[in-house]
Amino acid sequence: MSKPAIPQGTRDFSPAEVRKRQYIFNTLRNIFELYGFQPLETPAMENLATLTGKYGEEGDRLIFKILNNGLHEKKDADKEKLNAEWTRILERSVSSPIVTERALRYDLTIPFARYVVMHQHELAFPFRRYQMQPVWRADRPQKGRYREFWQCDADVVGSTSLINEAELLCIYQSAFQQLGLPQVAIKINSRKLLAGLAEICGTPELMMDITIALDKLDKIGWDGVVKELQERGIADEGIAQIEKVINVNGNNNEKLAALTNIMADSATGLEGINELKQTLAYHQQIKDAAWQSTIEVDISLARGLNYYTGVIVEVVCRAVQMGSIGGGGRYDDLTGLFGLKNLSGVGVSFGIDRIYDVMEELNLFPPALQTGANVLILNFGGDNETYALQVLQQLRTNNIAAEIYPEAAKFDKQMKYANKRGITYVLLLGDDERMQNKISIKNFVTGGQQSVTITEAINILS
């Protein structure tokens, strides 16, 4: 018999890990609610046609497809055909294309767009939603990259105002400030500026090729980008223009001023620059002065998804070696992919698993998250067990997380359990305590022990 295992690129989460992840989710949920966003959930699988063609050629290759099993077919002949197909698949003797009509969701944005189109007459626009669910990608697993991972998105659809972009920047800053992540940088750019770059290179039709190559700058360096640009048909003169643009430096205002001069002959590029200026101006008006993360204009930021059309953002934590921990942008006609035209939207996503890994590496989780119940009542059996259950009920009535050891086991065994669980307080309810209607409380942290009434115990443990 083979040893039990889980698929590569997936993970189990222990109780302690789940508590830490819930800490992240709850922090973000509270911020989203503060900003007026509403919760939403969509199915784990979508029709393959819903997803295909929305993420670019590289993204499409990473979609997990679901094989048809024939159970949904109404005709016996169709069931028999698909069951025979399954048999050939299992025997690894498939020569014909595999039948598949559904897939696991790749992200939360496309399912959100599909939802908006299906429920457009029920929604009040602008519609502000947040969503926290797992997604799947057939990627090569490595540090910070998984095949199953959670995303956490916030989107506004039905408004073209750049106030939305500014608010999403504030949400990023507030979230990472509350979670305690240091050296956070929010990089910002515009797909219109990238389109303008393709125009001044003389190859507007190759905008996506330039974008895909630029998106790899951090991974393969400029020399690698040059090689890829050449392979994608960009002439040396165009590559020289791209190099000139990505070498622009200084603060945000200085960068935008320099880019304005370079993009003087591109109306699209200038429009992108003006949108960046307006977004940053709105953000300056509504940001919290206590926030420590920086916002940086970065012309090399590309965000290689086809549906972005305006301002784009990406978040990194420079305190660790890790990829982006968040990203998003404006999509002017995402719902148009499903027949609902002229409905603009903008959204950002949090990479929950990477954020978790960063916080774990930097030891940023509060110590109190390590355990569930902070109080354990030892079980001495008989009448003492009855007394212990009464005390347990009173503690929980007063909102004190507590548990009782279920068996009247040896004292050492129960104490070892408390120690392994990281319990702070152990309550000893023996004959003396029961007769006096008292509780002996042992503090595992200090080692101290005291005998108190139930009322006093509640005050101590609250």
VEXMIRO-566741 format. One line per 5 residues: number of its first residue (from 1); their letters; for each residue x, y, z of C-alpha. Coordinates in steps of 0.2 Angstrom, whole numbers. Example, Ala and Ser with C-alpha at 12.3 -4.5 7.8 and 13.67 -1.06 7.14 Angstrom:
REM residues 2
1> as> 62 -22 39 | 68 -5 36 $
This chain:
REM residues 462
1> mskpa> 0 0 0 | 7 17 -5 | 9 31 8 | -5 44 8 | 0 60 -1 $
6> ipqgt> -8 76 -8 | -6 83 -26 | 10 93 -30 | 7 111 -28 | -7 109 -14 $
11> rdfsp> -6 110 5 | -14 104 21 | -17 117 34 | -15 113 52 | -26 121 65 $
16> aevrk> -13 134 70 | -10 138 51 | -29 140 48 | -30 152 63 | -16 163 55 $
21> rqyif> -25 162 38 | -41 167 46 | -32 182 54 | -27 188 37 | -45 185 30 $
26> ntlrn> -53 194 45 | -42 209 44 | -46 211 25 | -64 208 27 | -66 222 40 $
31> ifely> -57 234 29 | -67 229 14 | -83 232 24 | -77 248 30 | -75 254 12 $
36> gfqpl> -93 248 8 | -89 232 -2 | -101 218 -2 | -96 199 -1 | -99 187 -16 $
41> etpam> -95 169 -19 | -95 160 -36 | -93 141 -40 | -76 132 -40 | -79 127 -58 $
46> enlat> -84 137 -73 | -89 133 -91 | -72 132 -101 | -79 145 -113 | -81 157 -99 $
51> ltgky> -62 156 -95 | -54 153 -112 | -46 168 -121 | -47 180 -106 | -29 178 -99 $
56> geegd> -18 178 -114 | -9 163 -122 | 1 159 -107 | -13 160 -95 | -24 149 -106 $
61> rlifk> -11 135 -104 | -12 136 -85 | -31 133 -84 | -36 116 -76 | -48 108 -87 $
66> ilnng> -61 95 -80 | -64 79 -90 | -82 75 -94 | -88 60 -85 | -104 57 -95 $
71> lhekk> -115 57 -80 | -123 73 -86 | -128 66 -103 | -146 62 -105 | -144 50 -119 $
76> dadke> -138 32 -116 | -128 33 -132 | -119 49 -126 | -115 41 -109 | -108 25 -117 $
81> klnae> -97 35 -128 | -90 46 -114 | -88 31 -103 | -78 22 -116 | -67 38 -118 $
86> wtril> -64 37 -99 | -59 19 -100 | -46 24 -114 | -40 38 -103 | -37 27 -88 $
91> ersvs> -28 14 -99 | -18 29 -107 | -23 24 -124 | -31 40 -129 | -28 45 -147 $
96> spivt> -43 57 -150 | -45 74 -141 | -51 73 -123 | -69 79 -121 | -70 94 -108 $
101> eralr> -82 108 -106 | -78 114 -89 | -63 120 -79 | -58 126 -62 | -58 145 -60 $
106> ydlti> -41 153 -64 | -45 169 -55 | -60 178 -47 | -61 192 -59 | -68 183 -74 $
111> pfary> -81 174 -64 | -86 191 -56 | -89 198 -73 | -99 183 -78 | -109 186 -62 $
116> vvmhq> -112 204 -66 | -119 200 -83 | -130 187 -77 | -137 198 -63 | -136 215 -70 $
121> helaf> -154 219 -67 | -153 215 -49 | -138 225 -45 | -136 243 -40 | -121 251 -50 $
126> pfrry> -108 255 -46 | -107 238 -38 | -93 235 -25 | -89 217 -21 | -76 208 -12 $
131> qmqpv> -73 189 -14 | -61 177 -5 | -60 159 -12 | -47 147 -19 | -42 147 -37 $
136> wradr> -32 134 -47 | -18 135 -60 | -8 121 -69 | 8 130 -65 | 25 123 -59 $
141> pqkgr> 26 123 -40 | 40 133 -32 | 42 145 -17 | 27 156 -16 | 18 148 -31 $
146> yrefw> 5 134 -29 | -7 125 -40 | -21 128 -28 | -21 145 -19 | -33 158 -12 $
151> qcdad> -36 175 -19 | -45 189 -11 | -52 202 -23 | -60 219 -21 | -68 226 -37 $
156> vvgst> -79 241 -42 | -89 239 -58 | -100 252 -66 | -90 268 -63 | -75 276 -73 $
161> sline> -70 288 -59 | -52 287 -54 | -57 289 -36 | -60 270 -36 | -42 267 -41 $
166> aellc> -36 279 -27 | -48 270 -14 | -41 253 -19 | -23 260 -16 | -29 265 1 $
171> iyqsa> -36 248 4 | -19 240 0 | -10 252 11 | -22 250 26 | -22 231 24 $
176> fqqlg> -3 229 24 | -1 242 38 | -13 232 49 | -5 216 45 | 12 224 50 $
181> lpqva> 21 220 33 | 37 231 32 | 45 238 16 | 29 236 5 | 30 245 -12 $
186> ikins> 14 247 -22 | 20 249 -40 | 8 258 -52 | 8 260 -71 | -5 261 -85 $
191> rklla> -9 250 -100 | -12 265 -110 | 6 271 -107 | 12 254 -113 | 1 256 -128 $
196> glaei> 9 273 -131 | 26 265 -129 | 21 252 -143 | 16 267 -154 | 32 277 -152 $
201> cgtpe> 41 261 -156 | 32 261 -172 | 24 244 -168 | 7 248 -161 | 1 230 -166 $
206> lmmdi> 14 222 -155 | 8 230 -139 | 4 213 -131 | 21 206 -136 | 30 221 -128 $
211> tiald> 19 219 -113 | 23 201 -111 | 41 203 -112 | 42 218 -100 | 32 208 -87 $
216> kldki> 47 197 -86 | 60 211 -82 | 62 206 -64 | 64 188 -68 | 75 188 -83 $
221> gwdgv> 83 205 -83 | 85 218 -97 | 96 207 -108 | 83 193 -107 | 69 205 -111 $
226> vkelq> 79 212 -126 | 81 194 -133 | 62 191 -131 | 58 207 -139 | 69 203 -154 $
231> ergia> 61 186 -155 | 44 194 -155 | 48 205 -170 | 53 222 -161 | 66 231 -171 $
236> degia> 82 238 -163 | 75 256 -165 | 60 251 -155 | 70 242 -142 | 80 257 -140 $
241> qiekv> 64 267 -136 | 59 254 -124 | 76 255 -115 | 75 274 -114 | 58 273 -106 $
246> invng> 62 260 -93 | 77 270 -88 | 67 285 -82 | 70 288 -64 | 67 300 -50 $
251> nnnek> 51 302 -39 | 34 300 -46 | 32 318 -52 | 49 318 -60 | 45 301 -69 $
256> laalt> 28 307 -75 | 36 323 -82 | 50 314 -91 | 37 302 -98 | 26 316 -104 $
261> nimad> 41 323 -115 | 44 305 -122 | 26 302 -126 | 23 319 -134 | 18 311 -150 $
266> satgl> 6 298 -143 | -11 303 -137 | -14 286 -129 | 2 287 -119 | -2 305 -113 $
271> egine> -19 299 -108 | -12 285 -98 | 0 298 -89 | -14 310 -85 | -24 295 -77 $
276> lkqtl> -9 291 -66 | -7 309 -61 | -26 310 -57 | -26 294 -47 | -11 299 -37 $
281> ayhqq> -19 316 -34 | -35 308 -27 | -25 296 -17 | -15 311 -9 | -32 318 -3 $
286> ikdaa> -39 302 5 | -24 293 11 | -20 290 30 | -4 299 35 | 1 285 46 $
291> wqsti> 3 272 31 | 21 267 28 | 20 258 11 | 26 268 -4 | 18 270 -21 $
296> evdis> 30 270 -35 | 27 274 -54 | 35 259 -63 | 35 259 -82 | 41 241 -83 $
301> largl> 25 235 -74 | 15 226 -87 | 2 214 -78 | 1 201 -92 | -17 199 -92 $
306> nyytg> -27 204 -108 | -42 212 -100 | -33 227 -92 | -35 244 -101 | -30 258 -89 $
311> vivev> -21 260 -72 | -13 244 -66 | -5 240 -49 | 6 227 -41 | 12 225 -23 $
316> vcrav> 29 218 -17 | 36 216 0 | 55 219 -1 | 59 213 16 | 58 195 9 $
321> qmgsi> 63 186 -8 | 45 183 -14 | 35 188 -30 | 21 200 -30 | 8 199 -15 $
326> ggggr> -5 208 -24 | -10 216 -41 | -24 222 -51 | -30 236 -63 | -44 244 -73 $
331> yddlt> -54 234 -86 | -65 245 -97 | -75 232 -105 | -73 216 -96 | -91 212 -96 $
336> glfgl> -92 215 -114 | -84 198 -116 | -101 191 -111 | -112 203 -120 | -114 218 -108 $
341> knlsg> -105 233 -116 | -98 249 -109 | -97 244 -91 | -80 249 -84 | -73 241 -69 $
346> vgvsf> -57 241 -58 | -51 229 -45 | -36 223 -35 | -32 205 -28 | -22 200 -13 $
351> gidri> -11 184 -14 | -16 176 2 | -4 162 2 | 11 173 -2 | 5 186 11 $
356> ydvme> 5 171 24 | 22 165 19 | 29 183 21 | 21 185 38 | 27 168 43 $
361> elnlf> 45 171 38 | 45 188 47 | 36 181 62 | 22 194 61 | 7 184 67 $
366> ppalq> 1 188 85 | 6 174 97 | -12 173 104 | -17 165 87 | -8 149 91 $
371> tganv> -21 140 101 | -40 140 101 | -47 138 118 | -36 147 131 | -43 137 146 $
376> lilnf> -43 118 149 | -53 110 163 | -45 94 170 | -57 79 172 | -56 70 188 $
381> ggdne> -71 60 185 | -87 56 196 | -95 71 204 | -80 81 200 | -84 79 182 $
386> tyalq> -102 85 184 | -95 100 193 | -82 103 180 | -96 103 166 | -106 116 176 $
391> vlqql> -91 127 177 | -87 124 158 | -105 130 154 | -103 146 164 | -86 150 156 $
396> rtnni> -93 148 139 | -109 158 143 | -97 172 148 | -89 171 131 | -73 162 138 $
401> aaeiy> -66 149 126 | -64 134 136 | -63 115 134 | -64 100 146 | -53 85 144 $
406> peaak> -65 71 139 | -59 57 149 | -54 55 168 | -36 51 162 | -20 52 173 $
411> fdkqm> -16 69 179 | 1 69 169 | -7 64 153 | -20 79 154 | -6 91 159 $
416> kyank> 5 85 144 | -10 88 133 | -12 106 139 | 6 109 137 | 6 103 119 $
421> rgity> -9 113 115 | -1 129 122 | -15 131 134 | -12 146 145 | -24 142 160 $
426> vlllg> -28 125 168 | -42 123 180 | -41 110 193 | -58 105 200 | -56 91 213 $
431> dderm> -65 86 229 | -59 102 239 | -64 114 225 | -81 106 222 | -85 106 241 $
436> qnkis> -80 124 243 | -88 129 226 | -71 136 220 | -59 134 206 | -40 131 207 $
441> iknfv> -32 141 192 | -14 136 186 | -6 149 174 | 5 139 163 | 15 154 158 $
446> tggqq> 20 160 175 | 18 144 184 | 7 152 198 | -8 144 205 | -23 152 215 $
451> svtit> -40 146 222 | -54 158 217 | -73 158 216 | -82 156 199 | -85 174 198 $
456> eaini> -67 178 201 | -61 165 189 | -72 173 175 | -65 190 179 | -47 183 178 $
461> ls> -50 173 162 | -60 186 152 $
